[in-house]
Amino acid sequence: MKALIVYCSDYNKNTEKIARIFAEKVDCDLINIRNVNEVNIENYNLIGFGSGVYRESLSPKIIRLVDKLNLKGKNVFVFSTSGVGIKFYNNSLIKQLESKGAINKGSFACKGSFIARDFTSKKIFDIMSKLSQGHPNDKDIKKAERFISDVVDSL
Ligand SMILES: Cc1cc2nc3c(=O)[nH]c(=O)nc-3n(C[C@H](O)[C@H](O)[C@H](O)COP(=O)(O)O)c2cc1C
């Protein structure tokens, strides 16, 4: 099994933390999308795409990359970190991947710490920001390890 993870983690390296957990657990190649011009995915039979959530969506960089790739028959999974930590944000990328013929093997999400004033003045985000502090934490990491093991077992 040869696996690749491509991630975007431009804000706080929260998503990178999860990407590294996956890569350590299953021994795969890891690429920060910042360093990607072109990826040769031919030799990989599992590809994970991860991103932080920025204003309600995953990074446009990931979406643009996926658009360019030939993913027919490829096993893929999607992961994200966000203030709220819900898998919902992964859904549009999963749809995009499936529309390109990829086979979705899983979706993972957890909270990632942020400071509300970095992107909003809305009060509700102050509470969310407090709840997000310290994430991804040890519990998130355990969940991430379980997730990647399940994905690999399902191949
Ligand atoms: C510009 C910006 C916009 C954000 N928008 C959202 C959002 O819409 N929903 C949410 O739950 N979290 C949001 N967050 C919090 C991030 O998703 C969270 O901190 C995430 O872990 C960042 O990932 P990264 O450190 O890998 O870049 C936002 C953070 C920033 C900086």
The ligand as an SDF file (V2000), in Angstrom:
LIG
                    3D

 31 33  0  0  0  0  0  0  0  0999 V2000
   -9.6980   33.3500    8.1660 C   0  0  0  0  0  0  0  0  0  0  0  0
  -10.2570   32.2430    9.0330 C   0  0  0  0  0  0  0  0  0  0  0  0
  -11.5560   31.8300    8.8290 C   0  0  0  0  0  0  0  0  0  0  0  0
  -12.1030   30.7910    9.6100 C   0  0  0  0  0  0  0  0  0  0  0  0
  -13.3960   30.3730    9.3660 N   0  0  0  0  0  0  0  0  0  0  0  0
  -13.9190   29.3740   10.1020 C   0  0  0  0  0  0  0  0  0  0  0  0
  -15.2550   28.9210    9.8600 C   0  0  0  0  0  0  0  0  0  0  0  0
  -15.9580   29.4050    8.9710 O   0  0  0  0  0  0  0  0  0  0  0  0
  -15.7560   27.9190   10.6360 N   0  0  0  0  0  0  0  0  0  0  0  0
  -15.0170   27.3480   11.6160 C   0  0  0  0  0  0  0  0  0  0  0  0
  -15.5260   26.4400   12.2880 O   0  0  0  0  0  0  0  0  0  0  0  0
  -13.7370   27.7380   11.8790 N   0  0  0  0  0  0  0  0  0  0  0  0
  -13.1670   28.7310   11.1280 C   0  0  0  0  0  0  0  0  0  0  0  0
  -11.8600   29.1420   11.3780 N   0  0  0  0  0  0  0  0  0  0  0  0
  -11.0200   28.4070   12.3530 C   0  0  0  0  0  0  0  0  0  0  0  0
  -10.1000   27.4240   11.6020 C   0  0  0  0  0  0  0  0  0  0  0  0
  -10.8610   26.5740   10.7770 O   0  0  0  0  0  0  0  0  0  0  0  0
   -9.2910   26.5470   12.5830 C   0  0  0  0  0  0  0  0  0  0  0  0
   -8.4700   27.3220   13.4100 O   0  0  0  0  0  0  0  0  0  0  0  0
   -8.4430   25.5200   11.7940 C   0  0  0  0  0  0  0  0  0  0  0  0
   -7.9120   24.5820   12.6910 O   0  0  0  0  0  0  0  0  0  0  0  0
   -7.3160   26.1900   11.0080 C   0  0  0  0  0  0  0  0  0  0  0  0
   -6.5650   25.1830   10.3870 O   0  0  0  0  0  0  0  0  0  0  0  0
   -4.9960   25.3310   10.1030 P   0  0  0  0  0  0  0  0  0  0  0  0
   -4.3130   25.7620   11.3770 O   0  0  0  0  0  0  0  0  0  0  0  0
   -4.5920   23.9660    9.6710 O   0  0  0  0  0  0  0  0  0  0  0  0
   -4.8540   26.3410    9.0010 O   0  0  0  0  0  0  0  0  0  0  0  0
  -11.3130   30.1730   10.6310 C   0  0  0  0  0  0  0  0  0  0  0  0
   -9.9850   30.6310   10.8360 C   0  0  0  0  0  0  0  0  0  0  0  0
   -9.4670   31.6460   10.0510 C   0  0  0  0  0  0  0  0  0  0  0  0
   -8.0540   32.1150   10.2900 C   0  0  0  0  0  0  0  0  0  0  0  0
  1  2  1  0
  2  3  1  0
  2 30  2  0
  3  4  2  0
  4  5  1  0
  4 28  1  0
  5  6  2  0
  6  7  1  0
  6 13  1  0
  7  8  2  0
  7  9  1  0
  9 10  1  0
 10 11  2  0
 10 12  1  0
 12 13  2  0
 13 14  1  0
 14 15  1  0
 14 28  1  0
 15 16  1  0
 16 17  1  0
 16 18  1  0
 18 19  1  0
 18 20  1  0
 20 21  1  0
 20 22  1  0
 22 23  1  0
 23 24  1  0
 24 25  2  0
 24 26  1  0
 24 27  1  0
 28 29  2  0
 29 30  1  0
 30 31  1  0
M  END
$$$$
